[in-house]
Amino acid sequence: MTLRSVMPLVLLGPILALAHPAPGPQEAPRDLSRLAFMAGCWNGAFSARDGATGTIEERYTSPSLNVMLGTTRYLLDGRAVQFELTTIRLEEAGIVLLPYPGGTPSEHGFPLTSVSEAEAIFEAPEHDFPKRIIYRRSGDELRARIDGGEGSEQGAEWQMSAVACGG
């Protein structure tokens, strides 16, 4: 093979690369606007360990460019038996959900790994449980799910309906 026969391939390489760029990682969202489907006030039912049925109240602020805040209360007979605060923040590495169960920060943040018009998946495989937090919206319903990751049978899900935000 001579230099003359190789030269056209060498010159053509960059042109072919421009015509068919190599697939790369998807760029992470640079603001929280795609999570707007979670914003609002939501109520649903939950089952307590003793079998009693209570109410779950979840509230999410509308997203700013970099922060969204959430609160969750589990009520039995009008009394809060559990609560959780949540921050969803835009960090340098991407969007991260950090739960504060009972007001104490979780040891792991849950990076946003997938987002669409009506679904967001946050995952922390290094966390004991849950490893994944999923929010899905369908009309006036929001489902929140926690589980042990893809294929895990361990999990819990809450179905909530949109309600008017009040005091």
C-alpha positions as CSV (number, residue, x, y, z in Angstrom):
1,M,0.0,0.0,0.0
2,T,1.5,3.3,-1.0
3,L,1.0,6.7,0.7
4,R,-0.9,7.8,-2.4
5,S,-3.5,5.0,-1.9
6,V,-4.0,5.8,1.8
7,M,-4.3,9.5,1.5
8,P,-7.9,9.6,0.2
9,L,-9.0,7.6,3.2
10,V,-7.1,9.8,5.7
11,L,-8.7,12.9,4.2
12,L,-12.2,11.3,4.0
13,G,-12.2,10.2,7.6
14,P,-13.0,13.6,9.2
15,I,-15.7,14.1,6.6
16,L,-17.4,10.8,7.3
17,A,-17.2,11.5,11.1
18,L,-19.0,14.8,10.5
19,A,-21.7,13.1,8.4
20,H,-22.3,10.4,11.0
21,P,-21.2,11.6,14.4
22,A,-20.6,8.9,17.0
23,P,-23.5,8.6,19.5
24,G,-22.6,10.1,22.9
25,P,-24.2,10.3,26.3
26,Q,-27.4,12.3,26.4
27,E,-26.9,15.7,27.9
28,A,-28.3,16.1,31.4
29,P,-31.1,18.7,31.7
30,R,-29.7,22.0,32.8
31,D,-32.8,23.2,34.6
32,L,-35.7,21.6,36.4
33,S,-38.5,22.6,34.0
34,R,-39.1,19.0,32.8
35,L,-40.1,18.1,36.4
36,A,-43.1,20.6,36.3
37,F,-45.5,17.7,36.0
38,M,-44.8,16.9,39.7
39,A,-45.7,20.4,41.0
40,G,-48.9,20.9,42.9
41,C,-50.8,19.4,45.8
42,W,-51.6,15.7,45.9
43,N,-53.6,13.4,48.3
44,G,-54.0,9.7,48.4
45,A,-54.4,6.7,50.8
46,F,-51.7,4.7,52.5
47,S,-51.8,1.6,54.7
48,A,-50.1,1.8,58.1
49,R,-48.3,-1.2,59.5
50,D,-51.2,-2.1,61.8
51,G,-53.5,-2.2,58.7
52,A,-55.2,1.2,59.4
53,T,-55.7,3.4,56.3
54,G,-54.5,6.9,56.4
55,T,-54.0,9.9,54.1
56,I,-50.8,10.8,52.3
57,E,-50.4,14.5,51.5
58,E,-47.6,15.4,49.1
59,R,-46.8,19.0,47.9
60,Y,-44.2,20.1,45.3
61,T,-43.3,23.7,44.4
62,S,-43.1,24.7,40.8
63,P,-39.6,24.3,39.6
64,S,-37.2,27.2,39.5
65,L,-34.2,26.8,37.3
66,N,-32.3,25.1,40.1
67,V,-34.5,24.1,43.0
68,M,-37.8,22.3,43.7
69,L,-39.1,21.6,47.2
70,G,-41.4,19.0,48.4
71,T,-43.2,17.9,51.6
72,T,-44.9,14.7,52.5
73,R,-47.1,13.9,55.5
74,Y,-48.7,10.6,56.4
75,L,-51.8,11.2,58.5
76,L,-53.8,8.8,60.7
77,D,-57.0,10.3,62.2
78,G,-55.7,13.8,61.6
79,R,-52.3,13.1,63.3
80,A,-49.0,13.1,61.4
81,V,-47.4,9.8,62.0
82,Q,-44.5,10.3,59.5
83,F,-43.2,13.1,57.4
84,E,-40.5,13.8,54.8
85,L,-39.0,16.9,53.2
86,T,-37.4,16.8,49.7
87,T,-35.1,19.0,47.7
88,I,-34.5,18.5,44.0
89,R,-31.5,20.6,43.0
90,L,-29.5,21.3,39.9
91,E,-25.9,20.5,40.8
92,E,-22.8,20.5,38.7
93,A,-23.2,16.8,37.9
94,G,-26.9,17.0,37.1
95,I,-30.3,17.0,38.9
96,V,-30.4,15.3,42.3
97,L,-33.3,14.5,44.6
98,L,-32.3,14.5,48.3
99,P,-35.0,13.1,50.7
100,Y,-35.1,14.1,54.4
101,P,-37.2,11.4,56.1
102,G,-38.3,12.7,59.4
103,G,-36.3,15.8,58.7
104,T,-32.9,14.0,58.6
105,P,-31.0,14.1,55.3
106,S,-30.6,10.8,53.5
107,E,-27.0,9.6,53.3
108,H,-27.3,9.4,49.5
109,G,-28.7,11.8,46.9
110,F,-30.7,10.2,44.1
111,P,-29.5,11.5,40.7
112,L,-32.1,11.9,37.9
113,T,-31.4,9.1,35.5
114,S,-34.4,9.4,33.2
115,V,-37.0,12.1,32.5
116,S,-39.9,12.4,30.1
117,E,-43.0,14.5,29.8
118,A,-44.7,12.7,32.7
119,E,-42.1,10.5,34.4
120,A,-38.9,11.0,36.4
121,I,-36.6,8.3,37.7
122,F,-34.1,9.0,40.4
123,E,-31.6,6.3,41.3
124,A,-28.9,5.7,44.0
125,P,-27.7,2.0,43.5
126,E,-25.4,2.4,46.5
127,H,-28.3,3.1,48.8
128,D,-29.7,0.2,50.9
129,F,-33.4,0.9,50.2
130,P,-34.8,2.4,48.3
131,K,-32.4,2.4,45.3
132,R,-34.9,4.1,43.0
133,I,-37.6,6.8,43.3
134,I,-40.1,7.1,40.5
135,Y,-42.7,9.7,39.8
136,R,-45.3,9.2,37.1
137,R,-48.2,11.5,36.2
138,S,-51.4,10.6,34.3
139,G,-53.9,13.3,34.1
140,D,-54.8,14.4,37.6
141,E,-53.1,11.5,39.2
142,L,-49.5,11.3,40.4
143,R,-47.9,8.0,41.4
144,A,-44.8,7.9,43.6
145,R,-42.9,4.6,43.8
146,I,-39.8,3.5,45.7
147,D,-38.2,0.2,45.0
148,G,-35.0,-1.8,45.2
149,G,-34.1,-1.1,41.6
150,E,-34.8,-2.7,38.2
151,G,-36.2,-6.2,38.7
152,S,-36.6,-5.9,42.5
153,E,-39.8,-7.1,44.0
154,Q,-39.3,-4.9,47.1
155,G,-41.1,-1.7,46.8
156,A,-44.1,0.5,47.7
157,E,-46.3,2.8,45.6
158,W,-48.7,5.6,46.4
159,Q,-51.4,6.8,44.0
160,M,-52.4,10.4,44.6
161,S,-55.0,12.8,43.1
162,A,-54.6,16.5,42.5
163,V,-56.2,18.6,45.2
164,A,-56.5,22.4,45.7
165,C,-53.4,23.7,47.6
166,G,-54.6,25.2,50.9
167,G,-53.1,26.3,54.2
